[in-house]
Amino acid sequence: MDRTLKLTAALVIIVVIGCATIFFTGILNGSAGVKGVDDTSSSQNLTVFFFYGEECPHCHNVMPLVVNLSKKYPSVEFRYLEIWHDQKNHAIFTRMNDGLNGSSASVPEVIVGTVILTGEREIPDGLEAAIQDQLKKKT
């Protein structure tokens, strides 16, 4: 019985340490949540938030463009946030839209600074220009 108790205690300690490591790593990497709506103005780096739904065909049509732009602009941080199955990401989506007085309830959606682009037409037509405009404002 004593050996079983020691083994159980050791496993609990390992799990607690593992969870703490994951939690604090998320905070340090900035993935534990969005600090604020204008998260991009508090640092030199620009962040592009791409909100999508896993089964959304429109999102899958737009995603290659977003990925290509992430390669073209390596100094820009791109965050891909699935909102249909991830409540935390959905809360970020809602909070950012509310903070920017956005009325979008659909995906795909991109937020760059204070610019909101939605859908298969707006995103391809305006994302690169929005990135360039926000980068000019940062300099």
N, CA, C and O atoms as a GROMACS GRO file, in nm:
protein
  556
    1MET      N    1   0.082  -0.120   0.000
    1MET     CA    2   0.000   0.000   0.000
    1MET      C    3   0.086   0.125   0.000
    1MET      O    4   0.053   0.223  -0.067
    2ASP      N    5   0.196   0.124   0.075
    2ASP     CA    6   0.285   0.238   0.085
    2ASP      C    7   0.346   0.270  -0.052
    2ASP      O    8   0.361   0.388  -0.087
    3ARG      N    9   0.382   0.168  -0.128
    3ARG     CA   10   0.440   0.189  -0.261
    3ARG      C   11   0.337   0.250  -0.356
    3ARG      O   12   0.372   0.338  -0.435
    4THR      N   13   0.212   0.207  -0.350
    4THR     CA   14   0.105   0.261  -0.434
    4THR      C   15   0.082   0.408  -0.403
    4THR      O   16   0.063   0.489  -0.494
    5LEU      N   17   0.084   0.444  -0.277
    5LEU     CA   18   0.065   0.583  -0.236
    5LEU      C   19   0.178   0.671  -0.287
    5LEU      O   20   0.154   0.782  -0.334
    6LYS      N   21   0.303   0.622  -0.278
    6LYS     CA   22   0.417   0.698  -0.327
    6LYS      C   23   0.410   0.717  -0.479
    6LYS      O   24   0.439   0.825  -0.530
    7LEU      N   25   0.371   0.611  -0.550
    7LEU     CA   26   0.359   0.618  -0.695
    7LEU      C   27   0.250   0.717  -0.735
    7LEU      O   28   0.269   0.796  -0.827
    8THR      N   29   0.137   0.714  -0.667
    8THR     CA   30   0.027   0.806  -0.695
    8THR      C   31   0.071   0.950  -0.669
    8THR      O   32   0.043   1.039  -0.750
    9ALA      N   33   0.140   0.974  -0.558
    9ALA     CA   34   0.187   1.108  -0.525
    9ALA      C   35   0.286   1.158  -0.631
    9ALA      O   36   0.281   1.274  -0.671
   10ALA      N   37   0.374   1.071  -0.678
   10ALA     CA   38   0.471   1.109  -0.781
   10ALA      C   39   0.400   1.144  -0.911
   10ALA      O   40   0.438   1.242  -0.976
   11LEU      N   41   0.300   1.068  -0.949
   11LEU     CA   42   0.224   1.098  -1.072
   11LEU      C   43   0.151   1.230  -1.061
   11LEU      O   44   0.148   1.308  -1.156
   12VAL      N   45   0.092   1.256  -0.946
   12VAL     CA   46   0.022   1.383  -0.926
   12VAL      C   47   0.120   1.499  -0.939
   12VAL      O   48   0.088   1.600  -1.002
   13ILE      N   49   0.237   1.486  -0.881
   13ILE     CA   50   0.338   1.592  -0.889
   13ILE      C   51   0.380   1.614  -1.034
   13ILE      O   52   0.395   1.729  -1.078
   14ILE      N   53   0.400   1.506  -1.108
   14ILE     CA   54   0.439   1.517  -1.249
   14ILE      C   55   0.331   1.589  -1.329
   14ILE      O   56   0.362   1.675  -1.411
   15VAL      N   57   0.207   1.554  -1.307
   15VAL     CA   58   0.096   1.618  -1.379
   15VAL      C   59   0.087   1.766  -1.345
   15VAL      O   60   0.069   1.848  -1.434
   16VAL      N   61   0.100   1.800  -1.217
   16VAL     CA   62   0.094   1.941  -1.176
   16VAL      C   63   0.207   2.020  -1.238
   16VAL      O   64   0.185   2.131  -1.287
   17ILE      N   65   0.327   1.966  -1.237
   17ILE     CA   66   0.442   2.035  -1.297
   17ILE      C   67   0.421   2.050  -1.447
   17ILE      O   68   0.451   2.155  -1.503
   18GLY      N   69   0.371   1.947  -1.513
   18GLY     CA   70   0.345   1.954  -1.656
   18GLY      C   71   0.242   2.060  -1.690
   18GLY      O   72   0.261   2.136  -1.784
   19CYS      N   73   0.133   2.064  -1.614
   19CYS     CA   74   0.029   2.165  -1.638
   19CYS      C   75   0.082   2.306  -1.615
   19CYS      O   76   0.053   2.397  -1.692
   20ALA      N   77   0.160   2.323  -1.510
   20ALA     CA   78   0.218   2.455  -1.480
   20ALA      C   79   0.312   2.498  -1.592
   20ALA      O   80   0.313   2.615  -1.631
   21THR      N   81   0.390   2.405  -1.644
   21THR     CA   82   0.482   2.436  -1.752
   21THR      C   83   0.406   2.480  -1.877
   21THR      O   84   0.442   2.579  -1.940
   22ILE      N   85   0.302   2.407  -1.912
   22ILE     CA   86   0.221   2.442  -2.029
   22ILE      C   87   0.156   2.578  -2.009
   22ILE      O   88   0.156   2.661  -2.100
   23PHE      N   89   0.101   2.602  -1.891
   23PHE     CA   90   0.034   2.729  -1.862
   23PHE      C   91   0.131   2.846  -1.873
   23PHE      O   92   0.102   2.944  -1.942
   24PHE      N   93   0.245   2.838  -1.807
   24PHE     CA   94   0.339   2.949  -1.806
   24PHE      C   95   0.407   2.966  -1.941
   24PHE      O   96   0.441   3.079  -1.978
   25THR      N   97   0.428   2.859  -2.014
   25THR     CA   98   0.483   2.872  -2.148
   25THR      C   99   0.385   2.947  -2.236
   25THR      O  100   0.427   3.030  -2.317
   26GLY      N  101   0.256   2.919  -2.224
   26GLY     CA  102   0.154   2.990  -2.300
   26GLY      C  103   0.154   3.138  -2.268
   26GLY      O  104   0.140   3.220  -2.359
   27ILE      N  105   0.169   3.174  -2.142
   27ILE     CA  106   0.172   3.315  -2.102
   27ILE      C  107   0.295   3.384  -2.160
   27ILE      O  108   0.285   3.494  -2.214
   28LEU      N  109   0.410   3.319  -2.149
   28LEU     CA  110   0.533   3.380  -2.198
   28LEU      C  111   0.534   3.395  -2.348
   28LEU      O  112   0.591   3.490  -2.400
   29ASN      N  113   0.471   3.303  -2.419
   29ASN     CA  114   0.466   3.310  -2.565
   29ASN      C  115   0.352   3.396  -2.616
   29ASN      O  116   0.340   3.416  -2.736
   30GLY      N  117   0.269   3.448  -2.528
   30GLY     CA  118   0.160   3.534  -2.568
   30GLY      C  119   0.039   3.459  -2.620
   30GLY      O  120  -0.049   3.520  -2.680
   31SER      N  121   0.032   3.329  -2.600
   31SER     CA  122  -0.081   3.254  -2.653
   31SER      C  123  -0.186   3.225  -2.548
   31SER      O  124  -0.282   3.153  -2.575
   32ALA      N  125  -0.170   3.280  -2.430
   32ALA     CA  126  -0.267   3.254  -2.324
   32ALA      C  127  -0.390   3.341  -2.339
   32ALA      O  128  -0.485   3.327  -2.263
   33GLY      N  129  -0.390   3.428  -2.434
   33GLY     CA  130  -0.505   3.515  -2.455
   33GLY      C  131  -0.459   3.643  -2.519
   33GLY      O  132  -0.340   3.668  -2.534
   34VAL      N  133  -0.554   3.724  -2.556
   34VAL     CA  134  -0.525   3.851  -2.618
   34VAL      C  135  -0.526   3.957  -2.511
   34VAL      O  136  -0.623   3.969  -2.436
   35LYS      N  137  -0.418   4.034  -2.502
   35LYS     CA  138  -0.407   4.135  -2.397
   35LYS      C  139  -0.513   4.242  -2.412
   35LYS      O  140  -0.566   4.291  -2.312
   36GLY      N  141  -0.543   4.278  -2.533
   36GLY     CA  142  -0.641   4.382  -2.556
   36GLY      C  143  -0.676   4.384  -2.702
   36GLY      O  144  -0.616   4.313  -2.783
   37VAL      N  145  -0.771   4.465  -2.736
   37VAL     CA  146  -0.814   4.470  -2.876
   37VAL      C  147  -0.703   4.524  -2.962
   37VAL      O  148  -0.676   4.468  -3.069
   38ASP      N  149  -0.638   4.631  -2.920
   38ASP     CA  150  -0.530   4.688  -2.998
   38ASP      C  151  -0.397   4.632  -2.950
   38ASP      O  152  -0.304   4.707  -2.921
   39ASP      N  153  -0.390   4.502  -2.943
   39ASP     CA  154  -0.273   4.428  -2.897
   39ASP      C  155  -0.148   4.467  -2.976
   39ASP      O  156  -0.037   4.459  -2.923
   40THR      N  157  -0.165   4.507  -3.100
   40THR     CA  158  -0.053   4.533  -3.187
   40THR      C  159   0.014   4.666  -3.159
   40THR      O  160   0.131   4.683  -3.196
   41SER      N  161  -0.052   4.760  -3.096
   41SER     CA  162   0.007   4.891  -3.076
   41SER      C  163   0.100   4.895  -2.955
   41SER      O  164   0.177   4.991  -2.940
   42SER      N  165   0.096   4.794  -2.870
   42SER     CA  166   0.178   4.794  -2.750
   42SER      C  167   0.318   4.743  -2.777
   42SER      O  168   0.403   4.748  -2.688
   43SER      N  169   0.345   4.694  -2.897
   43SER     CA  170   0.478   4.645  -2.929
   43SER      C  171   0.515   4.689  -3.070
   43SER      O  172   0.433   4.745  -3.142
   44GLN      N  173   0.638   4.662  -3.107
   44GLN     CA  174   0.684   4.696  -3.240
   44GLN      C  175   0.624   4.605  -3.346
   44GLN      O  176   0.612   4.644  -3.462
   45ASN      N  177   0.588   4.483  -3.308
   45ASN     CA  178   0.541   4.385  -3.404
   45ASN      C  179   0.394   4.402  -3.434
   45ASN      O  180   0.314   4.443  -3.349
   46LEU      N  181   0.359   4.371  -3.556
   46LEU     CA  182   0.220   4.373  -3.600
   46LEU      C  183   0.166   4.230  -3.593
   46LEU      O  184   0.235   4.135  -3.627
   47THR      N  185   0.042   4.218  -3.550
   47THR     CA  186  -0.022   4.086  -3.543
   47THR      C  187  -0.143   4.085  -3.634
   47THR      O  188  -0.225   4.176  -3.632
   48VAL      N  189  -0.154   3.979  -3.714
   48VAL     CA  190  -0.271   3.954  -3.798
   48VAL      C  191  -0.346   3.838  -3.735
   48VAL      O  192  -0.290   3.730  -3.716
   49PHE      N  193  -0.473   3.862  -3.702
   49PHE     CA  194  -0.557   3.758  -3.644
   49PHE      C  195  -0.645   3.702  -3.755
   49PHE      O  196  -0.725   3.774  -3.814
   50PHE      N  197  -0.629   3.572  -3.783
   50PHE     CA  198  -0.711   3.506  -3.884
   50PHE      C  199  -0.806   3.411  -3.812
   50PHE      O  200  -0.764   3.310  -3.756
   51PHE      N  201  -0.934   3.444  -3.815
   51PHE     CA  202  -1.036   3.363  -3.751
   51PHE      C  203  -1.102   3.276  -3.858
   51PHE      O  204  -1.139   3.324  -3.965
   52TYR      N  205  -1.116   3.147  -3.827
   52TYR     CA  206  -1.173   3.054  -3.924
   52TYR      C  207  -1.251   2.945  -3.854
   52TYR      O  208  -1.242   2.926  -3.732
   53GLY      N  209  -1.330   2.872  -3.934
   53GLY     CA  210  -1.401   2.754  -3.886
   53GLY      C  211  -1.343   2.631  -3.954
   53GLY      O  212  -1.316   2.633  -4.074
   54GLU      N  213  -1.325   2.526  -3.878
   54GLU     CA  214  -1.260   2.406  -3.930
   54GLU      C  215  -1.327   2.352  -4.056
   54GLU      O  216  -1.259   2.314  -4.152
   55GLU      N  217  -1.459   2.347  -4.058
   55GLU     CA  218  -1.530   2.290  -4.172
   55GLU      C  219  -1.574   2.395  -4.274
   55GLU      O  220  -1.646   2.362  -4.368
   56CYS      N  221  -1.532   2.519  -4.258
   56CYS     CA  222  -1.575   2.628  -4.345
   56CYS      C  223  -1.501   2.625  -4.478
   56CYS      O  224  -1.379   2.644  -4.481
   57PRO      N  225  -1.572   2.602  -4.591
   57PRO     CA  226  -1.504   2.598  -4.720
   57PRO      C  227  -1.448   2.735  -4.760
   57PRO      O  228  -1.345   2.742  -4.826
   58HIS      N  229  -1.515   2.842  -4.720
   58HIS     CA  230  -1.467   2.977  -4.752
   58HIS      C  231  -1.334   3.004  -4.681
   58HIS      O  232  -1.243   3.064  -4.738
   59CYS      N  233  -1.324   2.957  -4.558
   59CYS     CA  234  -1.200   2.972  -4.481
   59CYS      C  235  -1.085   2.899  -4.548
   59CYS      O  236  -0.973   2.950  -4.556
   60HIS      N  237  -1.114   2.778  -4.595
   60HIS     CA  238  -1.010   2.698  -4.662
   60HIS      C  239  -0.969   2.760  -4.795
   60HIS      O  240  -0.855   2.741  -4.839
   61ASN      N  241  -1.059   2.834  -4.859
   61ASN     CA  242  -1.024   2.903  -4.983
   61ASN      C  243  -0.932   3.022  -4.957
   61ASN      O  244  -0.846   3.054  -5.039
   62VAL      N  245  -0.950   3.088  -4.843
   62VAL     CA  246  -0.872   3.208  -4.809
   62VAL      C  247  -0.739   3.173  -4.741
   62VAL      O  248  -0.642   3.247  -4.754
   63MET      N  249  -0.736   3.062  -4.670
   63MET     CA  250  -0.618   3.028  -4.590
   63MET      C  251  -0.487   3.028  -4.669
   63MET      O  252  -0.388   3.080  -4.616
   64PRO      N  253  -0.480   2.975  -4.792
   64PRO     CA  254  -0.351   2.978  -4.864
   64PRO      C  255  -0.297   3.120  -4.884
   64PRO      O  256  -0.176   3.142  -4.878
   65LEU      N  257  -0.386   3.215  -4.908
   65LEU     CA  258  -0.343   3.354  -4.922
   65LEU      C  259  -0.282   3.404  -4.792
   65LEU      O  260  -0.176   3.468  -4.794
   66VAL      N  261  -0.347   3.376  -4.681
   66VAL     CA  262  -0.297   3.420  -4.551
   66VAL      C  263  -0.162   3.356  -4.522
   66VAL      O  264  -0.070   3.423  -4.474
   67VAL      N  265  -0.149   3.228  -4.549
   67VAL     CA  266  -0.022   3.158  -4.527
   67VAL      C  267   0.088   3.219  -4.615
   67VAL      O  268   0.200   3.239  -4.568
   68ASN      N  269   0.057   3.247  -4.741
   68ASN     CA  270   0.157   3.307  -4.830
   68ASN      C  271   0.201   3.445  -4.781
   68ASN      O  272   0.319   3.479  -4.788
   69LEU      N  273   0.106   3.524  -4.731
   69LEU     CA  274   0.141   3.656  -4.678
   69LEU      C  275   0.226   3.644  -4.552
   69LEU      O  276   0.312   3.728  -4.525
   70SER      N  277   0.201   3.539  -4.473
   70SER     CA  278   0.283   3.519  -4.353
   70SER      C  279   0.428   3.491  -4.391
   70SER      O  280   0.520   3.526  -4.317
   71LYS      N  281   0.449   3.428  -4.505
   71LYS     CA  282   0.585   3.402  -4.553
   71LYS      C  283   0.647   3.529  -4.613
   71LYS      O  284   0.767   3.552  -4.601
   72LYS      N  285   0.563   3.609  -4.677
   72LYS     CA  286   0.610   3.732  -4.740
   72LYS      C  287   0.647   3.838  -4.636
   72LYS      O  288   0.737   3.920  -4.659
   73TYR      N  289   0.578   3.836  -4.521
   73TYR     CA  290   0.601   3.934  -4.415
   73TYR      C  291   0.645   3.860  -4.287
   73TYR      O  292   0.565   3.846  -4.194
   74PRO      N  293   0.769   3.814  -4.282
   74PRO     CA  294   0.813   3.735  -4.166
   74PRO      C  295   0.818   3.814  -4.035
   74PRO      O  296   0.817   3.755  -3.927
   75SER      N  297   0.822   3.946  -4.042
   75SER     CA  298   0.825   4.026  -3.919
   75SER      C  299   0.685   4.044  -3.859
   75SER      O  300   0.670   4.093  -3.747
   76VAL      N  301   0.583   4.003  -3.934
   76VAL     CA  302   0.445   4.013  -3.887
   76VAL      C  303   0.406   3.881  -3.824
   76VAL      O  304   0.432   3.774  -3.879
   77GLU      N  305   0.342   3.888  -3.708
   77GLU     CA  306   0.294   3.767  -3.641
   77GLU      C  307   0.155   3.734  -3.694
   77GLU      O  308   0.067   3.820  -3.696
   78PHE      N  309   0.135   3.612  -3.735
   78PHE     CA  310   0.005   3.565  -3.782
   78PHE      C  311  -0.050   3.465  -3.680
   78PHE      O  312   0.017   3.367  -3.647
   79ARG      N  313  -0.170   3.491  -3.631
   79ARG     CA  314  -0.235   3.399  -3.537
   79ARG      C  315  -0.356   3.339  -3.606
   79ARG      O  316  -0.446   3.410  -3.652
   80TYR      N  317  -0.359   3.207  -3.613
   80TYR     CA  318  -0.467   3.133  -3.676
   80TYR      C  319  -0.556   3.080  -3.563
   80TYR      O  320  -0.513   2.996  -3.484
   81LEU      N  321  -0.679   3.130  -3.555
   81LEU     CA  322  -0.767   3.098  -3.444
   81LEU      C  323  -0.896   3.034  -3.494
   81LEU      O  324  -0.980   3.101  -3.554
   82GLU      N  325  -0.911   2.906  -3.470
   82GLU     CA  326  -1.031   2.832  -3.508
   82GLU      C  327  -1.138   2.862  -3.402
   82GLU      O  328  -1.114   2.843  -3.282
   83ILE      N  329  -1.256   2.910  -3.446
   83ILE     CA  330  -1.356   2.957  -3.349
   83ILE      C  331  -1.481   2.870  -3.339
   83ILE      O  332  -1.563   2.893  -3.250
   84TRP      N  333  -1.498   2.774  -3.426
   84TRP     CA  334  -1.620   2.692  -3.420
   84TRP      C  335  -1.612   2.586  -3.311
   84TRP      O  336  -1.713   2.550  -3.252
   85HIS      N  337  -1.492   2.538  -3.286
   85HIS     CA  338  -1.476   2.430  -3.188
   85HIS      C  339  -1.393   2.472  -3.067
   85HIS      O  340  -1.377   2.393  -2.973
   86ASP      N  341  -1.341   2.592  -3.067
   86ASP     CA  342  -1.256   2.639  -2.957
   86ASP      C  343  -1.321   2.761  -2.892
   86ASP      O  344  -1.320   2.870  -2.948
   87GLN      N  345  -1.376   2.740  -2.774
   87GLN     CA  346  -1.450   2.848  -2.705
   87GLN      C  347  -1.359   2.964  -2.667
   87GLN      O  348  -1.402   3.079  -2.670
   88LYS      N  349  -1.235   2.935  -2.631
   88LYS     CA  350  -1.141   3.042  -2.596
   88LYS      C  351  -1.116   3.132  -2.717
   88LYS      O  352  -1.120   3.255  -2.705
   89ASN      N  353  -1.093   3.072  -2.832
   89ASN     CA  354  -1.072   3.151  -2.954
   89ASN      C  355  -1.199   3.226  -2.993
   89ASN      O  356  -1.192   3.339  -3.041
   90HIS      N  357  -1.314   3.165  -2.972
   90HIS     CA  358  -1.440   3.233  -3.002
   90HIS      C  359  -1.458   3.355  -2.912
   90HIS      O  360  -1.509   3.458  -2.956
   91ALA      N  361  -1.418   3.343  -2.787
   91ALA     CA  362  -1.426   3.456  -2.695
   91ALA      C  363  -1.334   3.570  -2.740
   91ALA      O  364  -1.370   3.687  -2.730
   92ILE      N  365  -1.216   3.536  -2.789
   92ILE     CA  366  -1.123   3.637  -2.842
   92ILE      C  367  -1.185   3.706  -2.963
   92ILE      O  368  -1.181   3.828  -2.975
   93PHE      N  369  -1.244   3.626  -3.052
   93PHE     CA  370  -1.312   3.678  -3.172
   93PHE      C  371  -1.421   3.777  -3.133
   93PHE      O  372  -1.429   3.887  -3.189
   94THR      N  373  -1.503   3.738  -3.037
   94THR     CA  374  -1.614   3.824  -2.993
   94THR      C  375  -1.561   3.951  -2.928
   94THR      O  376  -1.609   4.060  -2.957
   95ARG      N  377  -1.464   3.936  -2.839
   95ARG     CA  378  -1.409   4.052  -2.767
   95ARG      C  379  -1.344   4.150  -2.864
   95ARG      O  380  -1.361   4.272  -2.850
   96MET      N  381  -1.269   4.100  -2.961
   96MET     CA  382  -1.204   4.190  -3.056
   96MET      C  383  -1.305   4.261  -3.144
   96MET      O  384  -1.293   4.381  -3.169
   97ASN      N  385  -1.406   4.188  -3.192
   97ASN     CA  386  -1.509   4.251  -3.274
   97ASN      C  387  -1.587   4.355  -3.195
   97ASN      O  388  -1.615   4.464  -3.246
   98ASP      N  389  -1.622   4.322  -3.071
   98ASP     CA  390  -1.693   4.419  -2.987
   98ASP      C  391  -1.608   4.544  -2.964
   98ASP      O  392  -1.659   4.656  -2.970
   99GLY      N  393  -1.480   4.525  -2.938
   99GLY     CA  394  -1.391   4.637  -2.913
   99GLY      C  395  -1.370   4.726  -3.034
   99GLY      O  396  -1.341   4.845  -3.019
  100LEU      N  397  -1.384   4.670  -3.151
  100LEU     CA  398  -1.368   4.747  -3.274
  100LEU      C  399  -1.503   4.785  -3.335
  100LEU      O  400  -1.509   4.832  -3.449
  101ASN      N  401  -1.610   4.764  -3.260
  101ASN     CA  402  -1.746   4.789  -3.308
  101ASN      C  403  -1.776   4.712  -3.436
  101ASN      O  404  -1.850   4.759  -3.523
  102GLY      N  405  -1.717   4.594  -3.446
  102GLY     CA  406  -1.743   4.508  -3.561
  102GLY      C  407  -1.873   4.432  -3.542
  102GLY      O  408  -1.911   4.401  -3.429
  103SER      N  409  -1.938   4.404  -3.649
  103SER     CA  410  -2.066   4.333  -3.639
  103SER      C  411  -2.058   4.194  -3.699
  103SER      O  412  -2.160   4.127  -3.716
  104SER      N  413  -1.937   4.152  -3.731
  104SER     CA  414  -1.922   4.024  -3.798
  104SER      C  415  -1.950   3.909  -3.702
  104SER      O  416  -1.906   3.908  -3.587
  105ALA      N  417  -2.022   3.813  -3.753
  105ALA     CA  418  -2.046   3.690  -3.678
  105ALA      C  419  -2.009   3.572  -3.766
  105ALA      O  420  -2.050   3.458  -3.741
  106SER      N  421  -1.930   3.600  -3.869
  106SER     CA  422  -1.899   3.494  -3.963
  106SER      C  423  -1.749   3.487  -3.988
  106SER      O  424  -1.673   3.579  -3.957
  107VAL      N  425  -1.710   3.376  -4.045
  107VAL     CA  426  -1.571   3.354  -4.083
  107VAL      C  427  -1.569   3.322  -4.232
  107VAL      O  428  -1.670   3.280  -4.288
  108PRO      N  429  -1.458   3.341  -4.295
  108PRO     CA  430  -1.329   3.385  -4.243
  108PRO      C  431  -1.329   3.535  -4.213
  108PRO      O  432  -1.399   3.614  -4.276
  109GLU      N  433  -1.249   3.570  -4.114
  109GLU     CA  434  -1.233   3.710  -4.077
  109GLU      C  435  -1.088   3.733  -4.039
  109GLU      O  436  -1.024   3.649  -3.977
  110VAL      N  437  -1.038   3.850  -4.078
  110VAL     CA  438  -0.902   3.890  -4.043
  110VAL      C  439  -0.910   4.025  -3.974
  110VAL      O  440  -0.982   4.115  -4.018
  111ILE      N  441  -0.834   4.039  -3.865
  111ILE     CA  442  -0.822   4.168  -3.799
  111ILE      C  443  -0.674   4.205  -3.799
  111ILE      O  444  -0.589   4.130  -3.753
  112VAL      N  445  -0.648   4.324  -3.853
  112VAL     CA  446  -0.512   4.379  -3.860
  112VAL      C  447  -0.520   4.518  -3.799
  112VAL      O  448  -0.575   4.609  -3.861
  113GLY      N  449  -0.466   4.535  -3.680
  113GLY     CA  450  -0.479   4.664  -3.613
  113GLY      C  451  -0.625   4.690  -3.585
  113GLY      O  452  -0.688   4.618  -3.508
  114THR      N  453  -0.679   4.794  -3.647
  114THR     CA  454  -0.821   4.827  -3.629
  114THR      C  455  -0.903   4.794  -3.753
  114THR      O  456  -1.020   4.830  -3.761
  115VAL      N  457  -0.842   4.726  -3.849
  115VAL     CA  458  -0.908   4.691  -3.974
  115VAL      C  459  -0.966   4.551  -3.964
  115VAL      O  460  -0.897   4.456  -3.927
  116ILE      N  461  -1.095   4.539  -3.998
  116ILE     CA  462  -1.162   4.409  -4.002
  116ILE      C  463  -1.197   4.378  -4.148
  116ILE      O  464  -1.261   4.458  -4.215
  117LEU      N  465  -1.154   4.262  -4.194
  117LEU     CA  466  -1.188   4.214  -4.328
  117LEU      C  467  -1.258   4.080  -4.314
  117LEU      O  468  -1.214   3.993  -4.239
  118THR      N  469  -1.368   4.064  -4.387
  118THR     CA  470  -1.447   3.942  -4.376
  118THR      C  471  -1.476   3.885  -4.514
  118THR      O  472  -1.510   3.958  -4.607
  119GLY      N  473  -1.463   3.754  -4.526
  119GLY     CA  474  -1.510   3.685  -4.646
  119GLY      C  475  -1.406   3.664  -4.754
  119GLY      O  476  -1.293   3.714  -4.748
  120GLU      N  477  -1.450   3.587  -4.853
  120GLU     CA  478  -1.362   3.548  -4.964
  120GLU      C  479  -1.328   3.663  -5.057
  120GLU      O  480  -1.232   3.652  -5.135
  121ARG      N  481  -1.402   3.770  -5.052
  121ARG     CA  482  -1.370   3.884  -5.139
  121ARG      C  483  -1.289   3.990  -5.066
  121ARG      O  484  -1.186   4.035  -5.116
  122GLU      N  485  -1.335   4.030  -4.948
  122GLU     CA  486  -1.266   4.137  -4.874
  122GLU      C  487  -1.124   4.100  -4.836
  122GLU      O  488  -1.033   4.182  -4.849
  123ILE      N  489  -1.105   3.978  -4.789
  123ILE     CA  490  -0.971   3.940  -4.741
  123ILE      C  491  -0.869   3.939  -4.854
  123ILE      O  492  -0.764   4.002  -4.840
  124PRO      N  493  -0.894   3.871  -4.966
  124PRO     CA  494  -0.795   3.876  -5.075
  124PRO      C  495  -0.775   4.017  -5.131
  124PRO      O  496  -0.664   4.054  -5.169
  125ASP      N  497  -0.882   4.096  -5.135
  125ASP     CA  498  -0.873   4.231  -5.191
  125ASP      C  499  -0.802   4.329  -5.099
  125ASP      O  500  -0.740   4.424  -5.147
  126GLY      N  501  -0.809   4.308  -4.967
  126GLY     CA  502  -0.759   4.411  -4.878
  126GLY      C  503  -0.654   4.374  -4.776
  126GLY      O  504  -0.600   4.462  -4.710
  127LEU      N  505  -0.623   4.246  -4.759
  127LEU     CA  506  -0.534   4.207  -4.650
  127LEU      C  507  -0.393   4.261  -4.666
  127LEU      O  508  -0.338   4.319  -4.573
  128GLU      N  509  -0.333   4.243  -4.782
  128GLU     CA  510  -0.195   4.289  -4.798
  128GLU      C  511  -0.185   4.441  -4.781
  128GLU      O  512  -0.091   4.491  -4.719
  129ALA      N  513  -0.280   4.514  -4.836
  129ALA     CA  514  -0.281   4.660  -4.820
  129ALA      C  515  -0.296   4.699  -4.673
  129ALA      O  516  -0.233   4.794  -4.628
  130ALA      N  517  -0.379   4.627  -4.599
  130ALA     CA  518  -0.398   4.655  -4.456
  130ALA      C  519  -0.269   4.629  -4.379
  130ALA      O  520  -0.234   4.705  -4.289
  131ILE      N  521  -0.198   4.522  -4.414
  131ILE     CA  522  -0.071   4.492  -4.350
  131ILE      C  523   0.029   4.603  -4.378
  131ILE      O  524   0.095   4.652  -4.286
  132GLN      N  525   0.041   4.642  -4.504
  132GLN     CA  526   0.135   4.747  -4.541
  132GLN      C  527   0.102   4.878  -4.471
  132GLN      O  528   0.192   4.949  -4.424
  133ASP      N  529  -0.026   4.912  -4.464
  133ASP     CA  530  -0.070   5.036  -4.399
  133ASP      C  531  -0.034   5.034  -4.250
  133ASP      O  532   0.016   5.133  -4.197
  134GLN      N  533  -0.061   4.922  -4.183
  134GLN     CA  534  -0.030   4.910  -4.041
  134GLN      C  535   0.121   4.913  -4.016
  134GLN      O  536   0.166   4.969  -3.916
  135LEU      N  537   0.199   4.852  -4.105
  135LEU     CA  538   0.344   4.856  -4.091
  135LEU      C  539   0.397   4.998  -4.106
  135LEU      O  540   0.491   5.037  -4.036
  136LYS      N  541   0.339   5.077  -4.196
  136LYS     CA  542   0.379   5.217  -4.211
  136LYS      C  543   0.349   5.296  -4.084
  136LYS      O  544   0.427   5.383  -4.045
  137LYS      N  545   0.237   5.267  -4.020
  137LYS     CA  546   0.200   5.336  -3.896
  137LYS      C  547   0.296   5.303  -3.783
  137LYS      O  548   0.314   5.383  -3.692
  138LYS      N  549   0.357   5.185  -3.788
  138LYS     CA  550   0.449   5.142  -3.682
  138LYS      C  551   0.585   5.208  -3.692
  138LYS      O  552   0.660   5.213  -3.594
  139THR      N  553   0.618   5.260  -3.809
  139THR     CA  554   0.751   5.318  -3.826
  139THR      C  555   0.754   5.464  -3.794
  139THR      O  556   0.860   5.528  -3.804
   0.00000   0.00000   0.00000
